[in-house]
């Protein structure tokens, strides 16, 4: 499952970077993968945690920059949500109790609550909990990671709303006009369009994409290496030294 997820987080930024810079998809995938492997293997969990903090900051700067600039270009927050509402992008979910209805208020609330439980039980979170000295610090880790995940998800959804409002405002359908080839390129194309006269902003967007991908990959690599040592190597090699265990973890990561 982790291997499949890593493939997704490598492919997504690669598509976006290819749109913004015409950089080959396979090259960006290799760069992100090897960069994540390098600093995870050398720095261990400490490197993963501190780079995640830095990468989260870059991601927030990138997303907020897009939202602010799009709001200015469209004509204000009210205008953005008016356009999204008229385009049926902000429909309230039904309160129907019928379980066969795809999206209802209840299925969204229950489903989202269940999906957030992975933050408490995943190997990546478990590593962070075990790395802090007290139970109180462990609770803080869970609370902070949950809030950060929710904020990140809300901002990601808002990016879609703001992108729709902007392209509706300028009367442009990027897919119909053949400006892009598939829906995965809408956000990168939006960045190119709104920041075409602002030097460096495309670079900030690319940095945000790399940060999102690297933070996920480094956490998954670190957890996979820990699982390899604890669940496979140590049960097979009973008297393995700590030094050799660390070496195996770095190689497997």
C-alpha positions as a Python dict, from the first residue, in 0.01 Angstrom:
ca = {
    (1, 'X'): (0, 0, 0),
    (2, 'X'): (282, 241, 90),
    (3, 'X'): (459, 165, -240),
    (4, 'X'): (140, 244, -434),
    (5, 'X'): (94, 570, -241),
    (6, 'X'): (454, 673, -310),
    (7, 'X'): (388, 623, -681),
    (8, 'X'): (95, 866, -661),
    (9, 'X'): (289, 1138, -479),
    (10, 'X'): (572, 1107, -732),
    (11, 'X'): (345, 1118, -1037),
    (12, 'X'): (131, 1416, -926),
    (13, 'X'): (408, 1676, -889),
    (14, 'X'): (575, 1541, -1202),
    (15, 'X'): (266, 1621, -1412),
    (16, 'X'): (245, 1972, -1266),
    (17, 'X'): (615, 2047, -1309),
    (18, 'X'): (601, 1925, -1668),
    (19, 'X'): (319, 2174, -1732),
    (20, 'X'): (494, 2470, -1569),
    (21, 'X'): (849, 2413, -1696),
    (22, 'X'): (826, 2157, -1980),
    (23, 'X'): (1058, 1946, -1767),
    (24, 'X'): (1031, 1572, -1857),
    (25, 'X'): (801, 1381, -1624),
    (26, 'X'): (1039, 1089, -1570),
    (27, 'X'): (1328, 1321, -1476),
    (28, 'X'): (1127, 1503, -1207),
    (29, 'X'): (1010, 1168, -1067),
    (30, 'X'): (1371, 1048, -1036),
    (31, 'X'): (1489, 1376, -880),
    (32, 'X'): (1217, 1374, -613),
    (33, 'X'): (1267, 1004, -538),
    (34, 'X'): (1646, 1019, -502),
    (35, 'X'): (1633, 1345, -303),
    (36, 'X'): (1392, 1190, -54),
    (37, 'X'): (1600, 873, -25),
    (38, 'X'): (1922, 1071, 26),
    (39, 'X'): (1823, 1294, 317),
    (40, 'X'): (1606, 1027, 482),
    (41, 'X'): (1893, 778, 481),
    (42, 'X'): (2153, 1028, 599),
    (43, 'X'): (1952, 1225, 854),
    (44, 'X'): (1703, 966, 978),
    (45, 'X'): (1387, 1062, 1164),
    (46, 'X'): (1528, 1398, 1277),
    (47, 'X'): (1582, 1501, 915),
    (48, 'X'): (1234, 1382, 819),
    (49, 'X'): (1064, 1582, 1098),
    (50, 'X'): (1251, 1910, 1044),
    (51, 'X'): (1228, 1899, 666),
    (52, 'X'): (853, 1829, 701),
    (53, 'X'): (817, 2149, 905),
    (54, 'X'): (1002, 2352, 642),
    (55, 'X'): (814, 2187, 356),
    (56, 'X'): (477, 2253, 519),
    (57, 'X'): (567, 2622, 536),
    (58, 'X'): (653, 2628, 164),
    (59, 'X'): (331, 2445, 78),
    (60, 'X'): (118, 2694, 274),
    (61, 'X'): (295, 2990, 110),
    (62, 'X'): (230, 2840, -234),
    (63, 'X'): (-139, 2768, -175),
    (64, 'X'): (-213, 3099, -4),
    (65, 'X'): (-34, 3291, -279),
    (66, 'X'): (-259, 3133, -543),
    (67, 'X'): (-575, 3199, -340),
    (68, 'X'): (-484, 3565, -270),
    (69, 'X'): (-385, 3644, -631),
    (70, 'X'): (-692, 3469, -773),
    (71, 'X'): (-918, 3659, -532),
    (72, 'X'): (-769, 3990, -647),
    (73, 'X'): (-807, 3902, -1016),
    (74, 'X'): (-1166, 3780, -980),
    (75, 'X'): (-1276, 4082, -776),
    (76, 'X'): (-1302, 3965, -417),
    (77, 'X'): (-1400, 3670, -200),
    (78, 'X'): (-1773, 3732, -249),
    (79, 'X'): (-1734, 3729, -625),
    (80, 'X'): (-1541, 3403, -612),
    (81, 'X'): (-1808, 3224, -411),
    (82, 'X'): (-2092, 3380, -610),
    (83, 'X'): (-1944, 3242, -932),
    (84, 'X'): (-1881, 2901, -772),
    (85, 'X'): (-2236, 2894, -637),
    (86, 'X'): (-2390, 2982, -973),
    (87, 'X'): (-2181, 2708, -1131),
    (88, 'X'): (-2313, 2454, -877),
    (89, 'X'): (-1968, 2405, -726),
    (90, 'X'): (-2086, 2473, -371),
    (91, 'X'): (-2390, 2251, -336),
    (92, 'X'): (-2475, 2156, 21),
    (93, 'X'): (-2477, 1780, 78),
    (94, 'X'): (-2809, 1610, 133),
    (95, 'X'): (-2916, 1509, 483),
    (96, 'X'): (-3078, 1195, 339),
    (97, 'X'): (-3025, 886, 557),
    (98, 'X'): (-3033, 655, 253),
    (99, 'X'): (-2693, 471, 255),
    (100, 'X'): (-2711, 418, -123),
    (101, 'X'): (-2680, 793, -193),
    (102, 'X'): (-2317, 862, -283),
    (103, 'X'): (-2253, 1193, -103),
    (104, 'X'): (-2462, 1296, 195),
    (105, 'X'): (-2383, 1502, 503),
    (106, 'X'): (-2373, 1186, 714),
    (107, 'X'): (-2151, 984, 481),
    (108, 'X'): (-1907, 1275, 453),
    (109, 'X'): (-1889, 1330, 830),
    (110, 'X'): (-1861, 960, 917),
    (111, 'X'): (-1625, 884, 628),
    (112, 'X'): (-1397, 1179, 702),
    (113, 'X'): (-1383, 1091, 1072),
    (114, 'X'): (-1288, 733, 993),
    (115, 'X'): (-1027, 837, 735),
    (116, 'X'): (-860, 1069, 988),
    (117, 'X'): (-796, 777, 1222),
    (118, 'X'): (-499, 680, 1005),
    (119, 'X'): (-319, 979, 1158),
    (120, 'X'): (-322, 799, 1492),
    (121, 'X'): (-234, 448, 1376),
    (122, 'X'): (-8, 481, 1072),
    (123, 'X'): (357, 384, 1101),
    (124, 'X'): (468, 739, 1014),
    (125, 'X'): (268, 885, 1306),
    (126, 'X'): (374, 605, 1540),
    (127, 'X'): (737, 691, 1474),
    (128, 'X'): (679, 1053, 1568),
    (129, 'X'): (489, 955, 1883),
    (130, 'X'): (769, 719, 1992),
    (131, 'X'): (1034, 985, 1928),
    (132, 'X'): (897, 1233, 2184),
    (133, 'X'): (985, 1199, 2555),
    (134, 'X'): (643, 1218, 2724),
    (135, 'X'): (281, 1114, 2674),
    (136, 'X'): (180, 1481, 2682),
    (137, 'X'): (411, 1555, 2388),
    (138, 'X'): (266, 1255, 2201),
    (139, 'X'): (-84, 1401, 2239),
    (140, 'X'): (41, 1732, 2103),
    (141, 'X'): (187, 1551, 1802),
    (142, 'X'): (-150, 1394, 1723),
    (143, 'X'): (-344, 1720, 1771),
    (144, 'X'): (-104, 1927, 1560),
    (145, 'X'): (-86, 1669, 1280),
    (146, 'X'): (-467, 1639, 1272),
    (147, 'X'): (-518, 2016, 1254),
    (148, 'X'): (-250, 2051, 985),
    (149, 'X'): (-410, 1775, 778),
    (150, 'X'): (-756, 1934, 801),
    (151, 'X'): (-623, 2281, 710),
    (152, 'X'): (-429, 2136, 418),
    (153, 'X'): (-738, 1952, 289),
    (154, 'X'): (-956, 2265, 317),
    (155, 'X'): (-701, 2476, 129),
    (156, 'X'): (-672, 2210, -142),
    (157, 'X'): (-1050, 2214, -191),
    (158, 'X'): (-1053, 2594, -198),
    (159, 'X'): (-790, 2593, -473),
    (160, 'X'): (-1038, 2411, -696),
    (161, 'X'): (-1312, 2665, -620),
    (162, 'X'): (-1084, 2962, -687),
    (163, 'X'): (-950, 2807, -1009),
    (164, 'X'): (-1305, 2757, -1137),
    (165, 'X'): (-1401, 3117, -1049),
    (166, 'X'): (-1094, 3260, -1223),
    (167, 'X'): (-1136, 3071, -1550),
    (168, 'X'): (-1510, 3147, -1549),
    (169, 'X'): (-1429, 3516, -1499),
    (170, 'X'): (-1193, 3531, -1798),
    (171, 'X'): (-1426, 3310, -2006),
    (172, 'X'): (-1167, 3042, -2067),
    (173, 'X'): (-1199, 2665, -2050),
    (174, 'X'): (-837, 2538, -2054),
    (175, 'X'): (-937, 2185, -2158),
    (176, 'X'): (-1185, 2286, -2430),
    (177, 'X'): (-938, 2538, -2571),
    (178, 'X'): (-664, 2269, -2579),
    (179, 'X'): (-438, 2483, -2357),
    (180, 'X'): (-388, 2173, -2141),
    (181, 'X'): (-430, 1804, -2210),
    (182, 'X'): (-595, 1676, -1891),
    (183, 'X'): (-760, 1807, -1570),
    (184, 'X'): (-445, 1733, -1364),
    (185, 'X'): (-281, 2032, -1533),
    (186, 'X'): (-547, 2291, -1440),
    (187, 'X'): (-374, 2420, -1127),
    (188, 'X'): (-28, 2451, -1286),
    (189, 'X'): (-186, 2629, -1583),
    (190, 'X'): (-363, 2865, -1341),
    (191, 'X'): (-28, 2949, -1180),
    (192, 'X'): (131, 3021, -1518),
    (193, 'X'): (-161, 3246, -1610),
    (194, 'X'): (-205, 3454, -1295),
    (195, 'X'): (166, 3491, -1218),
    (196, 'X'): (294, 3547, -1573),
    (197, 'X'): (400, 3902, -1481),
    (198, 'X'): (534, 3816, -1133),
    (199, 'X'): (895, 3688, -1147),
    (200, 'X'): (973, 3392, -925),
    (201, 'X'): (619, 3286, -837),
    (202, 'X'): (622, 2988, -1071),
    (203, 'X'): (933, 2879, -881),
    (204, 'X'): (748, 2908, -549),
    (205, 'X'): (474, 2686, -690),
    (206, 'X'): (726, 2427, -809),
    (207, 'X'): (894, 2440, -465),
    (208, 'X'): (555, 2382, -300),
    (209, 'X'): (495, 2078, -522),
    (210, 'X'): (836, 1932, -447),
    (211, 'X'): (783, 1999, -75),
    (212, 'X'): (449, 1818, -74),
    (213, 'X'): (597, 1518, -251),
    (214, 'X'): (920, 1504, -50),
    (215, 'X'): (749, 1535, 288),
    (216, 'X'): (522, 1239, 207),
    (217, 'X'): (797, 1025, 55),
    (218, 'X'): (1044, 1083, 338),
    (219, 'X'): (784, 986, 600),
    (220, 'X'): (691, 671, 407),
    (221, 'X'): (1055, 573, 350),
    (222, 'X'): (1138, 621, 715),
    (223, 'X'): (841, 411, 826),
    (224, 'X'): (916, 138, 571),
    (225, 'X'): (1278, 111, 685),
    (226, 'X'): (1169, 91, 1050),
    (227, 'X'): (917, -181, 969),
    (228, 'X'): (1179, -375, 773),
    (229, 'X'): (1419, -377, 1068),
    (230, 'X'): (1166, -439, 1346),
    (231, 'X'): (932, -687, 1173),
    (232, 'X'): (1166, -874, 938),
    (233, 'X'): (1534, -837, 1025),
    (234, 'X'): (1527, -851, 1408),
    (235, 'X'): (1301, -1161, 1429),
    (236, 'X'): (1535, -1341, 1186),
    (237, 'X'): (1866, -1214, 1329),
    (238, 'X'): (1826, -1227, 1707),
    (239, 'X'): (2165, -1088, 1808),
    (240, 'X'): (2198, -807, 1552),
    (241, 'X'): (2378, -503, 1690),
    (242, 'X'): (2222, -159, 1697),
    (243, 'X'): (2486, -31, 1455),
    (244, 'X'): (2405, -300, 1199),
    (245, 'X'): (2032, -248, 1245),
    (246, 'X'): (2074, 121, 1165),
    (247, 'X'): (2280, 30, 857),
    (248, 'X'): (2009, -209, 737),
    (249, 'X'): (1744, 59, 796),
    (250, 'X'): (1936, 310, 585),
    (251, 'X'): (1987, 63, 302),
    (252, 'X'): (1625, -58, 302),
    (253, 'X'): (1501, 304, 311),
}
